[in-house]
């Protein structure tokens, strides 16, 4: 996935989840933050950030989206829409094999999954989670409690119990990491649900990304350690 028009800026402040003030393009700009997570370890004063400019003539309140940040020398994409877009491209290019049918945003029962596929008579349900939290090479999810995320896992467990296939795809929005583990300290309920999912047969995948300032593409596999502590 690619962004059409970007620029670099310097982070100033984030008064709420949705808005940040950034020095860019010769002045202080009001930006939409495309990630409602805390991101406290990323959005620190004077951090180098990457902004995507809105299309000319677009009807919106802000002219910029904050999409990425440098953590020291490592570029981390923090656009919460990017993982689904990158996974969609990856799936269409055979990342999980060939599908007879592939659809995004599929409702099944009381759950809405990010992707649905059919292959050789099997129904396949997939949920994508973007990962931006990193500490000494260990990446984890979530960075804030997420009841919605836990419900998605419970939905996949039900799908597998009905004879379907279920996947959780953790997309690490940076180029490398030693391994992934759920953030048990921040959200023990999510971590416990992920343990149950693994035992029930839900397939848990974690992939890094090849990240540039204007693009993000699914990269290599990252080991998953469900019972480790980040």
N, C-alpha and C positions, 0 to 999 in steps of 0.2 A: 504494500500500500504506500502511496506517496501523497505529499502535501504540495499544493500548487505554488504557494508564495510564502516564504518564511523570512524571518529576520532574528537576529540575536538581541537579547536585552539583559538588563540587570534587575533582579528581583528586589522589590522594596518592601511590600507587605501584602498580607492576605486578610482583609477584614472579615470575610466570611467564606463559606465553602465554595462559593461560586465565582468570586471576584478576587483579582489580584491587581496591585499597582506595580507597574514595571517601567523602568526607564528604557525606552527604545525609540528608534526613528526620530531622534532629536528632541524628545520630551517625555513627560510622564504619561503613560498610557493605562487605560482601564481595560483589563483583559478578563475574558471568561476562562475559568480554570476547568479544563476538561477532565477533572477527576475530583469526586466528592470525598475521597478518603482524606485522612489527616495529613499525610505527606510531610510531617514535621521535620523529618531528617533530611528532606530534599529542599523544601522551600525555606531557605535560611537567608537572612539579609546579605545582599550583594552576590547571591548565586547567579551564575550564568544560565540564562533560560533561553529557550527557543520558542518563538511565537509564530503562529500561522495567521496570515492576514486574511480577513474575510473577502469574498469576491466583491468586486466593485458593484455597487448598487444593491447589495444584499440588505434586506430589511431586518436589522437586529440592533440590540442595544450597545454592543461592543464591536469594535472593528478588528479585534485580535482574539485568538485563542492561545492559551499557554499549553504547549504540547510536550515539552521536554525540558530537562534540566541536567546540568553537569554536576555530578557528585565527585569532587576532585577532578580527575581527568576522565571519568567514566560518564558517558552520555546515557541517560535513562529516559525513555519515552514514558510519559505519564498521562497520555490521552486514553481515557477509559474506553473509547470507541475503537481504538487501534487494534486490540487483541482480536476482536471478532472479525474485523476486516482482514487482518493478516491470516487468521485461521481459515476464513472463507477461501482466500486465494490458495492456501496450502492444501485444503481439502479438494478443491477443484483441480489441483495439479497432482493428485494422487497421494497426498500425505498419509492418509489412512486406507489406501487402496482405492479401487474403483467402485463407485456407487451407481446403481441404476437410477436412483433419484436422490437429490440433495436439496434440502430446503432450509432456509434460516427461519428463526422465530416460529417454532412449531408448538402449538398447544396440545397437550395430552393429559387427560384427567384434570387435576387442579394445578398442573404445572405448565409453564411456558419455557421450553428449552431453546438454547441458542441455535442448535442445528438438529435436523432430522435427516436420516438417510435410510435407504433400502438397498440391500445387497444379498443376492442369492436367497431370497425369501425371508431374510432377517430384517427386523425393524431396529434401527440404531438411533439412540438419543444421546446428544452431546451437549455438555455445558462448558463454557469457557470462563476462566478467571484470570484477570490480568494481575501480574505480580510486580510491584515496584519496591518492596521493602527488602533491603539488603544489609547484612551486617557481617563483615569479615568474610565475605564470599558465600555466606549462607543466605538464601532467599526464603521468604515466608509469606503466608497469606492467612488471614487478612491483616490490615494495619488498623482496623477498628472493628468492633463486634458487628456481625452481619447475620441477622436472623434470616434474611432473604437467601443468603448463600447456603445456610444450613438447610433450608426448605428445598432448594434445588437438589442438594445431595440426597435428601430423603426421597424426592421424586425419582431420582435415578435408581435408588435401591428398589423402589416399587416396580420400576420398569424391568429390572433384571429378574425380580421375583416372578414376573409374568412371562418370562422366557425371552425377553428382548435383550439387546446389548446396550450397555451404558458406558459413556466415557466422560471423565472430567479432565479437561485440558488446561493445565496451568501454563500461562504464557508469561515468561519472564522477560520484561520489557527492557532488557539490557543484553550485552553480548555474551557474558559468561557468568557462571556461578559454580561453586563446588557441589552443592546439593540443595534440594528444596525440602522444607518441612512445614507443617501447619503451625501457625502462631498460637500455640497452646496457651500462652500466658495472657494474650489479649482476648482470645475467644475459645475457651475450652470446649464449648458446645459444638463449635464448628470442627475442631480437631477430633472430637469423639465421633461425630457423624462421619468424618472422613475415614476413620478406623473401621466403622461399621460397613461403609461402602466398599472398602478394600476386601473385607472378609466376605461380603455378599457377592463379589464377582464384578463389581464396577471397575473398569480399567482406569487407572490414574496415570496420566501422562504429563510430563513437564518438559517444555522446550524453551531454549533461549531464543533470542532474536538478533538478527543482524540489523543494528540500529544506526542510521545516519540522521543528520539534522532534518532531512526532508523525507525520510522513508523508514519503514519497519517491515522486515520479512522474517518469517519463521526460520529458526536456525536449528542447532543440534539439540540432542536429548540431554536432559539434566537428571541425575539420580534423584529418586524420591525416597525420603526416610520419614515415614509417618510418625514414628514414635520418638523422634529426636526433639530436642528443645532448641528453638532458635535463640 
